[in-house]
């Protein structure tokens, strides 16, 4: 084997390893993710996404049946929906689409000095595919161009907090049951 062959073989091996590594962590650029404005006809979908985002929490409530849990979550969804529309009238209420399917929701409010991610939720079957990471990364790029900070609130034990920390968010305070996190570009 010639030295050139060995070097060329190593490059091929390195490229293959690099491609596998990219496949393992996800090629977020290639994800076909889009957003559309939530319409009135999407209310049932938004409620489904909300209920799905609370599945783990509801599993801890063993003394309620499925009907009681659904009724409770529908009540909470309606209260949140009314609250958001009343107190955040300028916010964007968006449906996350992945390969043409409705898979989540993203609520954001763009303010003069900051962008607030009010809520982001992905249906369970579509989690861990990099969708939230891709969307938040795009929002961070937008905020960076506008010299804005990005804020959000998260429950301390929410698994999404790891993603926020990995993207550079820092806990800056606590409000009720939530931690306020900020990102500054």
C-alpha positions as CSV (number, residue, x, y, z in Angstrom):
1,X,0.0,0.0,0.0
2,X,1.4,3.4,-1.0
3,X,1.5,6.3,1.4
4,X,-0.9,8.2,-0.9
5,X,-3.4,5.3,-0.7
6,X,-3.2,5.3,3.1
7,X,-3.9,9.0,3.3
8,X,-6.7,8.9,0.8
9,X,-8.2,5.9,2.7
10,X,-7.9,7.8,6.0
11,X,-9.8,10.7,4.5
12,X,-12.6,8.4,3.3
13,X,-12.7,6.9,6.8
14,X,-12.8,10.3,8.4
15,X,-15.5,11.5,6.1
16,X,-17.6,8.4,6.8
17,X,-17.1,8.9,10.6
18,X,-18.1,12.5,10.2
19,X,-21.2,11.6,8.2
20,X,-22.2,9.1,10.9
21,X,-21.6,11.7,13.6
22,X,-23.8,14.2,11.8
23,X,-26.5,11.6,11.3
24,X,-26.3,10.8,15.0
25,X,-26.7,14.3,16.2
26,X,-29.0,15.3,13.4
27,X,-28.6,17.5,10.4
28,X,-30.8,20.3,11.6
29,X,-30.3,22.3,8.4
30,X,-32.0,19.5,6.4
31,X,-35.1,19.2,8.5
32,X,-38.2,20.3,6.7
33,X,-39.9,22.3,9.4
34,X,-42.2,25.2,8.7
35,X,-44.5,27.4,10.7
36,X,-48.0,28.6,9.9
37,X,-50.3,31.0,11.7
38,X,-52.8,29.1,13.9
39,X,-56.4,29.7,12.8
40,X,-59.6,29.3,14.7
41,X,-60.0,25.8,13.1
42,X,-56.7,24.8,14.8
43,X,-58.1,25.2,18.4
44,X,-58.7,21.4,18.8
45,X,-55.2,20.7,17.5
46,X,-53.7,23.3,19.9
47,X,-55.6,21.6,22.8
48,X,-54.3,18.2,21.7
49,X,-50.8,19.4,21.7
50,X,-51.3,21.0,25.1
51,X,-52.7,17.7,26.5
52,X,-49.8,15.8,25.0
53,X,-47.3,18.1,26.6
54,X,-48.7,17.2,30.0
55,X,-48.8,13.4,29.7
56,X,-45.9,12.7,32.1
57,X,-47.4,15.1,34.7
58,X,-50.8,13.4,34.5
59,X,-49.3,10.0,34.9
60,X,-48.5,11.0,38.5
61,X,-52.2,11.6,39.2
62,X,-53.2,8.0,39.7
63,X,-56.5,8.7,41.5
64,X,-58.1,10.3,38.4
65,X,-59.4,8.4,35.5
66,X,-58.7,9.3,31.9
67,X,-61.9,11.2,31.5
68,X,-61.1,13.4,34.6
69,X,-57.6,14.0,33.3
70,X,-58.9,15.1,29.9
71,X,-61.5,17.3,31.4
72,X,-58.9,18.9,33.7
73,X,-56.4,19.5,30.8
74,X,-59.2,20.9,28.6
75,X,-60.1,23.4,31.4
76,X,-56.4,24.4,31.8
77,X,-55.9,24.7,28.0
78,X,-59.0,27.0,27.7
79,X,-57.8,29.1,30.6
80,X,-54.3,29.4,29.1
81,X,-55.7,30.1,25.7
82,X,-57.9,32.9,27.0
83,X,-55.1,34.3,29.1
84,X,-52.6,34.4,26.3
85,X,-55.1,36.0,23.8
86,X,-56.0,38.6,26.4
87,X,-52.6,39.5,27.8
88,X,-50.5,38.9,24.7
89,X,-52.7,40.2,21.8
90,X,-49.6,41.0,19.6
91,X,-48.1,37.5,20.0
92,X,-47.7,35.0,17.2
93,X,-49.6,31.8,17.6
94,X,-48.0,29.3,15.2
95,X,-48.4,25.7,14.3
96,X,-45.2,23.7,13.7
97,X,-45.3,21.6,10.6
98,X,-42.8,18.8,9.9
99,X,-42.8,17.1,6.5
100,X,-46.3,18.5,6.0
101,X,-47.8,17.2,9.3
102,X,-49.0,19.4,12.2
103,X,-46.7,18.4,15.0
104,X,-46.5,21.2,17.5
105,X,-47.0,24.8,18.5
106,X,-44.9,27.8,19.0
107,X,-46.1,31.0,20.7
108,X,-43.8,34.0,20.5
109,X,-44.1,37.6,21.3
110,X,-41.6,40.0,19.7
111,X,-40.9,43.1,21.8
112,X,-38.6,46.0,21.2
113,X,-35.7,44.8,23.3
114,X,-36.5,41.1,23.5
115,X,-38.2,38.1,22.0
116,X,-40.3,36.0,24.4
117,X,-40.8,32.3,23.6
118,X,-44.1,31.9,25.4
119,X,-44.6,28.2,24.6
120,X,-43.1,25.6,22.4
121,X,-44.4,22.0,22.4
122,X,-43.9,19.1,20.1
123,X,-46.1,16.0,20.0
124,X,-44.4,13.0,21.6
125,X,-44.0,10.9,18.3
126,X,-42.0,13.8,16.8
127,X,-39.8,14.7,19.7
128,X,-36.0,14.1,19.8
129,X,-35.7,14.8,16.0
130,X,-34.2,18.3,16.5
131,X,-37.4,20.3,15.6
132,X,-37.4,22.5,18.6
133,X,-33.6,23.0,18.4
134,X,-33.9,24.1,14.8
135,X,-36.7,26.5,15.5
136,X,-35.2,28.0,18.6
137,X,-31.8,28.3,16.8
138,X,-33.5,30.3,14.0
139,X,-35.2,32.5,16.6
140,X,-31.8,33.1,18.2
141,X,-30.2,34.0,14.9
142,X,-33.1,36.5,14.3
143,X,-32.7,38.0,17.8
144,X,-28.9,38.3,17.3
145,X,-29.4,40.3,14.1
146,X,-31.8,42.6,16.0
147,X,-29.6,42.8,19.1
148,X,-32.3,41.4,21.2
149,X,-32.3,39.0,24.1
150,X,-34.6,36.0,24.1
151,X,-36.5,35.0,27.2
152,X,-38.6,32.1,28.2
153,X,-40.0,30.5,31.4
154,X,-39.6,26.8,32.2
155,X,-40.4,24.5,35.1
156,X,-37.1,23.5,36.9
157,X,-37.5,19.8,36.2
158,X,-38.7,20.1,32.5
159,X,-36.5,18.0,30.3
160,X,-36.5,20.9,27.7
161,X,-34.4,22.9,30.1
162,X,-31.3,20.9,29.0
163,X,-31.9,22.0,25.4
164,X,-32.2,25.6,26.5
165,X,-29.0,25.4,28.5
166,X,-27.2,23.7,25.5
167,X,-28.3,26.6,23.3
168,X,-26.8,29.2,25.7
169,X,-29.8,30.2,27.9
170,X,-29.1,31.0,31.5
171,X,-31.4,30.9,34.5
172,X,-31.8,34.5,35.7
173,X,-34.6,34.3,38.2
174,X,-37.7,32.5,39.4
175,X,-41.3,33.5,39.0
176,X,-43.8,31.3,40.8
177,X,-43.3,27.7,39.7
178,X,-41.0,28.7,36.8
179,X,-37.5,29.7,36.1
180,X,-36.9,32.7,33.9
181,X,-34.1,31.9,31.3
182,X,-32.5,34.4,29.0
183,X,-30.2,34.2,26.0
184,X,-28.2,37.2,24.9
185,X,-26.4,37.1,21.6
